[in-house]
Amino acid sequence: MLKIIGINLLVFVIYGLLIILNTSPSNLGFSIAIGMGLCIFIQVMLNVVAGVVFLIMGKRELMKSFFISAGVLVPVGFVTWLILLSIYG
């Protein structure tokens, strides 16, 4: 379970860094607002879909891991998004 949560948080950090490092300073606020918000939404939805698929398949441990991972990503992603937006936006 911790491996799946750790991988999801690592993916979150990687695309956050890619958005911040690969955007010009004049467009950084817009890229964080739209790009990072969209990436967080997509990652949470992929975790929910994976959780539902594993629920249907009957693999309860993987299902629980993906649902917990989605639940962790929502507040962590939203707070990080707001902090970065207030700094760079």
All heavy atoms as an XYZ file, in Angstrom:
677
protein
N       0.824     -1.181      0.000
C       0.000      0.000      0.000
C       0.878      1.258      0.000
O       0.617      2.186     -0.747
C      -0.929      0.010      1.202
C      -1.702      1.274      1.294
S      -3.009      1.513      2.493
C      -2.876      0.252      3.653
N       1.884      1.297      0.822
C       2.745      2.468      0.888
C       3.521      2.683     -0.406
O       3.849      3.817     -0.754
C       3.704      2.350      2.067
C       3.061      2.443      3.451
C       4.098      2.219      4.531
C       2.362      3.766      3.641
N       3.788      1.599     -1.121
C       4.499      1.712     -2.390
C       3.643      2.453     -3.422
O       4.140      3.334     -4.127
C       4.856      0.313     -2.904
C       5.806      0.337     -4.076
C       6.058     -1.048     -4.642
C       6.732     -1.940     -3.623
N       7.105     -3.241     -4.200
N       2.359      2.149     -3.477
C       1.471      2.804     -4.436
C       1.291      4.276     -4.079
O       1.342      5.150     -4.945
C       0.115      2.068     -4.502
C       0.317      0.692     -5.130
C      -0.913      2.873     -5.290
C      -0.882     -0.191     -5.116
N       1.113      4.569     -2.794
C       0.977      5.958     -2.362
C       2.263      6.728     -2.639
O       2.235      7.866     -3.128
C       0.587      6.025     -0.873
C      -0.804      5.421     -0.674
C       0.618      7.456     -0.367
C      -1.196      5.235      0.772
N       3.405      6.109     -2.359
C       4.692      6.750     -2.615
C       4.923      7.031     -4.084
O       5.425      8.100     -4.455
N       4.571      6.078     -4.938
C       4.736      6.276     -6.382
C       3.835      7.400     -6.868
O       4.244      8.238     -7.676
C       4.472      4.953     -7.144
C       5.603      3.967     -6.876
C       4.305      5.206     -8.636
C       5.342      2.573     -7.395
N       2.597      7.455     -6.377
C       1.688      8.521     -6.781
C       2.182      9.888     -6.332
O       2.102     10.861     -7.083
C       0.282      8.268     -6.229
C      -0.526      7.400     -7.144
O      -0.783      7.766     -8.274
N      -0.924      6.241     -6.660
N       2.705      9.976     -5.123
C       3.245     11.251     -4.662
C       4.500     11.643     -5.441
O       4.725     12.818     -5.719
C       3.524     11.193     -3.164
C       2.276     11.172     -2.271
C       2.672     10.993     -0.823
C       1.435     12.414     -2.460
N       5.315     10.653     -5.802
C       6.496     10.927     -6.612
C       6.109     11.442     -7.997
O       6.706     12.401     -8.500
C       7.363      9.674     -6.736
C       8.662      9.824     -7.518
C       9.610     10.765     -6.786
C       9.311      8.473     -7.715
N       5.101     10.852     -8.608
C       4.613     11.321     -9.910
C       4.096     12.753     -9.776
O       4.353     13.603    -10.635
C       3.521     10.372    -10.452
C       2.799     10.979    -11.635
C       4.126      9.036    -10.830
N       3.397     13.030     -8.683
C       2.888     14.377     -8.428
C       4.030     15.394     -8.338
O       3.975     16.465     -8.933
C       2.055     14.369     -7.146
C       1.679     15.730     -6.644
C       0.748     16.486     -7.320
C       2.260     16.247     -5.503
C       0.399     17.735     -6.864
C       1.917     17.490     -5.037
C       0.986     18.242     -5.719
N       5.072     15.055     -7.619
C       6.225     15.946     -7.476
C       6.920     16.138     -8.821
O       7.317     17.264     -9.176
C       7.209     15.396     -6.423
C       8.537     16.130     -6.467
C       6.610     15.473     -5.036
N       7.047     15.074     -9.598
C       7.739     15.170    -10.888
C       6.990     16.081    -11.855
O       7.585     16.966    -12.467
C       7.956     13.766    -11.495
C       9.020     13.023    -10.694
C       8.350     13.856    -12.962
C       9.166     11.569    -11.061
N       5.677     15.920    -12.010
C       5.002     16.801    -12.963
C       4.868     18.214    -12.407
O       4.821     19.172    -13.165
C       3.688     16.246    -13.510
C       2.520     16.111    -12.575
C       1.837     17.214    -12.085
C       2.040     14.857    -12.228
C       0.753     17.079    -11.259
C       0.956     14.711    -11.408
C       0.311     15.826    -10.927
O      -0.773     15.685    -10.111
N       4.850     18.381    -11.102
C       4.887     19.728    -10.536
C       6.191     20.437    -10.858
O       6.201     21.602    -11.257
N       7.297     19.719    -10.683
C       8.601     20.295    -11.019
C       8.732     20.571    -12.508
O       9.301     21.591    -12.913
C       9.722     19.374    -10.559
C      10.019     19.361     -9.063
C      11.037     18.285     -8.724
C      10.496     20.727     -8.612
N       8.227     19.664    -13.343
C       8.300     19.878    -14.790
C       7.518     21.116    -15.214
O       7.956     21.873    -16.085
C       7.796     18.646    -15.536
C       8.731     17.444    -15.553
C       8.054     16.249    -16.198
C      10.012     17.784    -16.274
N       6.366     21.333    -14.604
C       5.571     22.515    -14.945
C       6.297     23.783    -14.513
O       6.367     24.758    -15.254
C       4.166     22.423    -14.316
C       3.334     21.364    -15.036
C       3.443     23.766    -14.370
C       2.011     21.046    -14.389
N       6.864     23.759    -13.310
C       7.541     24.952    -12.800
C       8.838     25.239    -13.578
O       9.118     26.381    -13.928
C       7.836     24.807    -11.297
C       6.530     24.849    -10.518
C       8.768     25.900    -10.803
C       6.675     24.501     -9.064
N       9.615     24.213    -13.866
C      10.919     24.424    -14.493
C      10.848     24.670    -15.993
O      11.765     25.273    -16.557
C      11.830     23.226    -14.205
C      12.183     23.003    -12.730
C      12.997     21.730    -12.573
C      12.914     24.199    -12.162
N       9.810     24.204    -16.661
C       9.754     24.312    -18.117
C       8.829     25.412    -18.620
O       8.483     25.428    -19.799
C       9.320     22.976    -18.731
C      10.397     21.934    -18.601
O      11.576     22.256    -18.625
N       9.995     20.695    -18.450
N       8.434     26.320    -17.749
C       7.535     27.398    -18.160
C       8.239     28.729    -17.979
O       8.953     28.938    -16.999
C       6.250     27.365    -17.298
O       5.660     26.077    -17.380
C       5.255     28.382    -17.783
N       8.013     29.631    -18.909
C       8.621     30.960    -18.783
C       7.997     31.695    -17.598
O       6.830     31.476    -17.271
C       8.422     31.759    -20.071
O       7.055     32.038    -20.258
N       8.760     32.564    -16.960
C       8.247     33.268    -15.776
C       6.979     34.077    -16.026
O       6.157     34.238    -15.133
C       9.403     34.186    -15.373
C      10.618     33.536    -15.910
C      10.182     32.853    -17.176
N       6.794     34.585    -17.230
C       5.595     35.383    -17.511
C       4.333     34.525    -17.586
O       3.234     35.016    -17.340
C       5.770     36.151    -18.813
O       5.939     35.261    -19.896
N       4.472     33.249    -17.926
C       3.316     32.356    -18.045
C       3.205     31.358    -16.901
O       2.380     30.456    -16.959
C       3.385     31.573    -19.357
C       3.249     32.462    -20.552
O       2.597     33.499    -20.492
N       3.883     32.089    -21.650
N       4.021     31.503    -15.882
C       4.084     30.494    -14.830
C       2.783     30.398    -14.035
O       2.326     29.299    -13.727
C       5.262     30.769    -13.900
C       5.671     29.645    -12.968
C       5.964     28.374    -13.745
C       6.884     30.049    -12.157
N       2.182     31.525    -13.707
C       0.931     31.495    -12.951
C      -0.168     30.775    -13.707
O      -0.911     29.961    -13.143
N      -0.286     31.065    -15.004
C      -1.298     30.409    -15.828
C      -1.026     28.917    -15.959
O      -1.946     28.100    -15.867
C      -1.342     31.064    -17.213
C      -2.360     30.465    -18.122
C      -3.703     30.747    -17.958
C      -1.977     29.610    -19.141
C      -4.656     30.189    -18.781
C      -2.919     29.049    -19.979
C      -4.272     29.338    -19.800
N       0.239     28.540    -16.138
C       0.587     27.124    -16.277
C       0.303     26.355    -14.999
O      -0.161     25.215    -15.045
C       2.061     26.972    -16.647
O       2.302     27.476    -17.917
N       0.570     26.975    -13.856
C       0.267     26.310    -12.593
C      -1.239     26.196    -12.408
O      -1.750     25.146    -12.021
C       0.926     27.061    -11.415
C       2.434     26.864    -11.454
C       0.372     26.571    -10.082
C       3.193     27.691    -10.442
N      -1.955     27.282    -12.689
C      -3.403     27.278    -12.485
C      -4.090     26.224    -13.350
O      -4.892     25.429    -12.848
C      -3.979     28.659    -12.778
N      -3.778     26.200    -14.612
C      -4.466     25.292    -15.527
C      -3.767     23.937    -15.604
O      -4.385     22.895    -15.398
C      -4.566     25.911    -16.945
C      -5.305     27.242    -16.896
C      -5.226     24.944    -17.916
C      -6.720     27.158    -16.381
N      -2.481     23.945    -15.887
C      -1.754     22.692    -16.111
C      -1.694     21.800    -14.890
O      -2.004     20.611    -14.941
N      -1.283     22.380    -13.763
C      -1.147     21.559    -12.568
C      -2.514     21.144    -12.025
O      -2.686     20.029    -11.548
C      -0.349     22.299    -11.501
C       0.116     21.408    -10.404
S       1.448     22.219     -9.543
C       1.661     21.086     -8.222
N      -3.487     22.045    -12.106
C      -4.843     21.680    -11.678
C      -5.395     20.527    -12.495
O      -6.007     19.594    -11.954
N      -5.169     20.563    -13.788
C      -5.636     19.490    -14.665
C      -4.890     18.179    -14.398
O      -5.500     17.108    -14.370
C      -5.477     19.912    -16.128
C      -6.094     19.009    -17.176
C      -7.599     18.939    -16.991
C      -5.761     19.512    -18.558
N      -3.586     18.275    -14.177
C      -2.798     17.069    -13.879
C      -3.225     16.418    -12.567
O      -3.326     15.193    -12.478
C      -1.313     17.408    -13.830
S      -0.577     17.728    -15.430
N      -3.494     17.228    -11.556
C      -3.965     16.684    -10.276
C      -5.302     15.992    -10.465
O      -5.520     14.873     -9.978
C      -4.065     17.802     -9.214
C      -2.686     18.329     -8.853
C      -4.776     17.305     -7.963
C      -2.704     19.610     -8.049
N      -6.212     16.641    -11.186
C      -7.531     16.050    -11.433
C      -7.411     14.719    -12.173
O      -8.042     13.733    -11.796
C      -8.398     17.030    -12.235
C      -9.728     16.475    -12.612
C     -10.734     16.360    -11.671
C      -9.964     16.051    -13.909
C     -11.973     15.832    -12.023
C     -11.195     15.527    -14.273
C     -12.204     15.416    -13.325
N      -6.593     14.686    -13.212
C      -6.425     13.456    -13.999
C      -5.821     12.348    -13.151
O      -6.278     11.198    -13.198
C      -5.585     13.730    -15.264
C      -6.385     14.579    -16.248
C      -5.130     12.431    -15.916
C      -5.578     15.091    -17.414
N      -4.825     12.677    -12.338
C      -4.183     11.651    -11.517
C      -5.156     11.102    -10.472
O      -5.192      9.892    -10.236
C      -2.935     12.209    -10.843
C      -2.147     11.148    -10.112
C      -0.855     11.673     -9.516
O      -0.573     12.860     -9.561
N      -0.080     10.775     -8.957
N      -5.947     11.959     -9.863
C      -6.929     11.481     -8.878
C      -7.974     10.605     -9.561
O      -8.336      9.542     -9.043
C      -7.579     12.672     -8.139
C      -8.778     12.227     -7.327
C      -6.563     13.358     -7.239
N      -8.448     11.012    -10.724
C      -9.450     10.219    -11.430
C      -8.886      8.865    -11.881
O      -9.585      7.850    -11.830
C      -9.997     10.982    -12.643
C     -10.925     12.105    -12.281
S     -12.393     11.530    -11.412
C     -12.121     12.201     -9.800
N      -7.622      8.834    -12.306
C      -7.003      7.561    -12.685
C      -6.899      6.627    -11.475
O      -7.102      5.416    -11.603
C      -5.626      7.794    -13.302
C      -5.607      8.348    -14.717
C      -4.178      8.663    -15.146
C      -6.248      7.376    -15.686
N      -6.599      7.185    -10.303
C      -6.546      6.367     -9.099
C      -7.924      5.835     -8.730
O      -8.053      4.689     -8.308
C      -5.948      7.166     -7.930
C      -4.458      7.204     -7.968
O      -3.814      6.179     -8.050
N      -3.901      8.398     -7.920
N      -8.952      6.653     -8.887
C     -10.311      6.197     -8.586
C     -10.730      5.104     -9.566
O     -11.304      4.081     -9.156
C     -11.299      7.388     -8.606
C     -12.738      6.917     -8.575
C     -11.012      8.324     -7.444
N     -10.441      5.293    -10.844
C     -10.781      4.278    -11.851
C     -10.035      2.974    -11.565
O     -10.626      1.881    -11.630
C     -10.491      4.795    -13.278
C     -10.547      3.677    -14.301
C     -11.461      5.901    -13.635
N      -8.741      3.076    -11.232
C      -7.976      1.873    -10.899
C      -8.555      1.195     -9.657
O      -8.647     -0.036     -9.599
C      -6.507      2.218    -10.678
N      -8.978      1.989     -8.678
C      -9.599      1.418     -7.488
C     -10.890      0.684     -7.806
O     -11.140     -0.401     -7.279
N     -11.713      1.247     -8.682
C     -12.962      0.594     -9.077
C     -12.679     -0.690     -9.850
O     -13.331     -1.711     -9.642
C     -13.842      1.566     -9.897
C     -15.010      0.849    -10.544
C     -14.332      2.708     -9.016
N     -11.675     -0.654    -10.733
C     -11.321     -1.850    -11.499
C     -10.859     -2.962    -10.560
O     -11.282     -4.118    -10.692
C     -10.231     -1.522    -12.552
C      -9.622     -2.785    -13.127
C     -10.807     -0.662    -13.656
N     -10.025     -2.635     -9.589
C      -9.563     -3.655     -8.651
C     -10.677     -4.105     -7.712
O     -10.671     -5.236     -7.245
C      -8.344     -3.170     -7.862
C      -7.092     -3.144     -8.690
C      -6.399     -1.968     -8.888
C      -6.611     -4.302     -9.289
C      -5.245     -1.941     -9.655
C      -5.470     -4.290    -10.061
C      -4.783     -3.110    -10.243
N     -11.659     -3.237     -7.456
C     -12.833     -3.645     -6.680
C     -13.640     -4.688     -7.448
O     -14.058     -5.708     -6.881
C     -13.699     -2.428     -6.363
C     -15.033     -2.690     -5.671
C     -14.790     -3.211     -4.264
C     -15.860     -1.421     -5.631
N     -13.812     -4.449     -8.729
C     -14.553     -5.397     -9.574
C     -13.792     -6.719     -9.695
O     -14.388     -7.789     -9.685
C     -14.825     -4.773    -10.959
C     -15.821     -3.620    -10.815
C     -15.358     -5.805    -11.939
C     -15.988     -2.783    -12.064
N     -12.467     -6.628     -9.785
C     -11.661     -7.844     -9.908
C     -11.543     -8.600     -8.590
O     -11.119     -9.751     -8.576
C     -10.252     -7.484    -10.419
C     -10.245     -6.995    -11.836
S      -8.641     -6.383    -12.382
C      -7.579     -7.757    -12.098
N     -11.900     -7.970     -7.488
C     -11.862     -8.636     -6.192
C     -10.518     -8.548     -5.481
O     -10.279     -9.285     -4.537
N      -9.654     -7.665     -5.920
C      -8.348     -7.491     -5.279
C      -8.460     -6.335     -4.284
O      -8.198     -5.187     -4.585
C      -7.270     -7.225     -6.324
C      -7.114     -8.381     -7.275
C      -5.994     -8.156     -8.239
C      -5.862     -9.389     -9.125
N      -4.717     -9.308    -10.005
N      -8.845     -6.679     -3.055
C      -9.188     -5.683     -2.056
C      -7.987     -4.848     -1.608
O      -8.134     -3.661     -1.335
C      -9.847     -6.349     -0.862
C     -11.144     -7.056     -1.272
C     -11.931     -7.603     -0.124
N     -12.460     -6.653      0.834
C     -13.468     -5.821      0.626
N     -14.035     -5.787     -0.558
N     -13.892     -5.026      1.573
N      -6.817     -5.436     -1.507
C      -5.647     -4.684     -1.042
C      -5.259     -3.602     -2.049
O      -4.983     -2.459     -1.666
C      -4.477     -5.635     -0.802
C      -3.270     -4.989     -0.186
C      -3.533     -4.432      1.210
O      -4.331     -5.013      1.969
O      -2.930     -3.395      1.534
N      -5.241     -3.945     -3.337
C      -4.922     -2.945     -4.363
C      -6.011     -1.884     -4.456
O      -5.714     -0.696     -4.632
C      -4.715     -3.622     -5.714
C      -3.418     -4.416     -5.862
C      -3.416     -5.178     -7.170
C      -2.220     -3.496     -5.779
N      -7.264     -2.307     -4.320
C      -8.374     -1.365     -4.359
C      -8.242     -0.344     -3.241
O      -8.350      0.865     -3.459
C      -9.699     -2.108     -4.215
C     -10.912     -1.219     -4.187
S     -12.107     -1.357     -2.843
C     -11.427     -2.286     -1.571
N      -7.969     -0.821     -2.046
C      -7.826      0.061     -0.899
C      -6.637      1.005     -1.090
O      -6.728      2.193     -0.762
C      -7.657     -0.784      0.365
C      -7.663      0.020      1.631
C      -7.792     -0.857      2.866
C      -6.585     -1.742      3.041
N      -6.543     -2.416      4.341
N      -5.554      0.507     -1.639
C      -4.374      1.330     -1.860
C      -4.652      2.475     -2.827
O      -4.238      3.611     -2.598
C      -3.231      0.484     -2.405
O      -2.851     -0.486     -1.483
N      -5.348      2.190     -3.914
C      -5.631      3.232     -4.889
C      -6.649      4.242     -4.377
O      -6.540      5.441     -4.647
C      -6.087      2.631     -6.220
C      -4.938      2.157     -7.064
C      -4.633      0.809     -7.153
C      -4.149      3.050     -7.753
C      -3.567      0.371     -7.913
C      -3.081      2.630     -8.520
C      -2.791      1.283     -8.600
N      -7.648      3.803     -3.620
C      -8.608      4.747     -3.048
C      -7.954      5.627     -1.990
O      -8.212      6.827     -1.926
C      -9.814      4.023     -2.463
C     -10.818      3.584     -3.495
C     -11.500      2.393     -3.348
C     -11.092      4.354     -4.608
C     -12.428      1.985     -4.276
C     -12.011      3.955     -5.552
C     -12.689      2.773     -5.388
N      -7.089      5.071     -1.162
C      -6.380      5.872     -0.169
C      -5.435      6.845     -0.860
O      -5.307      8.000     -0.456
C      -5.641      4.968      0.836
C      -6.651      4.253      1.725
C      -4.657      5.765      1.675
C      -6.054      3.216      2.644
N      -4.783      6.380     -1.915
C      -3.880      7.246     -2.668
C      -4.641      8.424     -3.281
O      -4.154      9.562     -3.256
C      -3.178      6.443     -3.751
O      -2.276      7.236     -4.447
N      -5.821      8.173     -3.818
C      -6.643      9.264     -4.361
C      -7.059     10.212     -3.244
O      -7.039     11.432     -3.419
C      -7.873      8.699     -5.066
N      -7.396      9.662     -2.086
C      -7.775     10.495     -0.958
C      -6.630     11.327     -0.415
O      -6.842     12.417      0.103
N      -5.415     10.836     -0.526
C      -4.240     11.603     -0.082
C      -3.894     12.673     -1.108
O      -3.519     13.797     -0.751
C      -3.041     10.652      0.159
C      -1.752     11.412      0.302
C      -3.287      9.782      1.371
N      -4.027     12.346     -2.380
C      -3.663     13.303     -3.428
C      -4.581     14.516     -3.491
O      -4.128     15.602     -3.864
C      -3.661     12.616     -4.790
C      -2.421     11.821     -5.124
C      -2.635     11.013     -6.392
C      -1.225     12.723     -5.280
N      -5.829     14.360     -3.120
C      -6.761     15.492     -3.207
C      -6.324     16.644     -2.294
O      -6.106     17.756     -2.782
C      -8.214     15.050     -2.930
C      -9.126     16.241     -2.774
C      -8.718     14.157     -4.050
N      -6.168     16.431     -0.990
C      -5.757     17.589     -0.165
C      -4.312     18.021     -0.406
O      -4.019     19.228     -0.425
C      -5.963     17.113      1.274
C      -5.955     15.645      1.213
C      -6.451     15.279     -0.157
N      -3.406     17.071     -0.600
C      -2.005     17.431     -0.836
C      -1.881     18.207     -2.149
O      -1.199     19.235     -2.210
C      -1.109     16.168     -0.853
C       0.285     16.488     -1.359
C      -1.038     15.554      0.523
N      -2.535     17.743     -3.185
C      -2.480     18.422     -4.475
C      -3.126     19.795     -4.433
O      -2.596     20.760     -4.985
N      -4.263     19.906     -3.766
C      -4.960     21.184     -3.712
C      -4.161     22.219     -2.926
O      -4.010     23.359     -3.363
C      -6.347     21.003     -3.100
C      -7.150     22.276     -3.060
C      -7.638     22.833     -4.226
C      -7.406     22.911     -1.859
C      -8.362     24.014     -4.200
C      -8.123     24.081     -1.824
C      -8.616     24.635     -2.992
N      -3.627     21.820     -1.785
C      -2.846     22.753     -0.977
C      -1.564     23.158     -1.705
O      -1.192     24.338     -1.715
C      -2.546     22.147      0.413
C      -1.531     22.970      1.166
C      -3.828     22.016      1.217
N      -0.891     22.202     -2.326
C       0.316     22.524     -3.085
C      -0.007     23.451     -4.246
O       0.728     24.403     -4.515
C       0.977     21.236     -3.599
O       1.211     20.370     -2.506
C       2.275     21.528     -4.313
N      -1.106     23.185     -4.925
C      -1.549     24.022     -6.034
C      -1.804     25.447     -5.560
O      -1.366     26.414     -6.194
C      -2.804     23.400     -6.646
C      -3.414     24.143     -7.773
C      -2.943     24.239     -9.048
C      -4.620     24.904     -7.737
N      -3.795     24.996     -9.802
C      -4.831     25.412     -9.034
C      -5.547     25.174     -6.747
C      -5.921     26.202     -9.343
C      -6.649     25.956     -7.062
C      -6.821     26.465     -8.342
N      -2.484     25.610     -4.425
C      -2.752     26.945     -3.900
C      -1.484     27.670     -3.479
O      -1.323     28.866     -3.732
C      -3.698     26.858     -2.705
C      -5.171     26.696     -3.018
C      -5.972     26.576     -1.729
C      -5.685     27.835     -3.855
N      -0.563     26.938     -2.828
C       0.700     27.557     -2.397
C       1.509     28.015     -3.608
O       2.016     29.137     -3.648
C       1.491     26.594     -1.512
C       0.795     26.420     -0.166
C       2.909     27.079     -1.312
C       1.375     25.315      0.700
N       1.649     27.130     -4.603
C       2.411     27.508     -5.794
C       1.752     28.644     -6.551
O       2.417     29.522     -7.094
C       2.608     26.299     -6.703
C       3.565     25.236     -6.205
C       3.559     24.043     -7.142
C       4.973     25.795     -6.078
N       0.433     28.643     -6.581
C      -0.277     29.708     -7.271
C      -0.106     31.035     -6.543
O       0.019     32.088     -7.186
C      -1.749     29.348     -7.394
C      -2.561     30.089     -8.435
C      -1.908     29.944     -9.797
C      -3.965     29.544     -8.469
N      -0.069     31.012     -5.221
C       0.135     32.263     -4.486
C       1.577     32.757     -4.600
O       1.821     33.964     -4.555
C      -0.234     32.084     -3.006
O       0.678     31.225     -2.366
N       2.520     31.847     -4.775
C       3.913     32.256     -4.928
C       4.177     32.772     -6.344
O       4.748     33.840     -6.530
C       4.869     31.088     -4.611
C       4.823     30.742     -3.123
C       6.308     31.420     -5.020
C       5.558     29.477     -2.755
N       3.802     32.000     -7.342
C       4.143     32.325     -8.725
C       3.031     33.024     -9.497
O       3.266     33.525    -10.581
C       4.527     31.061     -9.493
C       5.775     30.406     -8.956
C       5.717     29.186     -8.294
C       7.008     31.012     -9.108
C       6.853     28.579     -7.806
C       8.157     30.415     -8.613
C       8.068     29.193     -7.975
O       9.198     28.616     -7.485
N       1.822     33.000     -9.003
C       0.683     33.545     -9.746
C       0.556     34.970     -9.555
O       0.420     35.923    -10.093
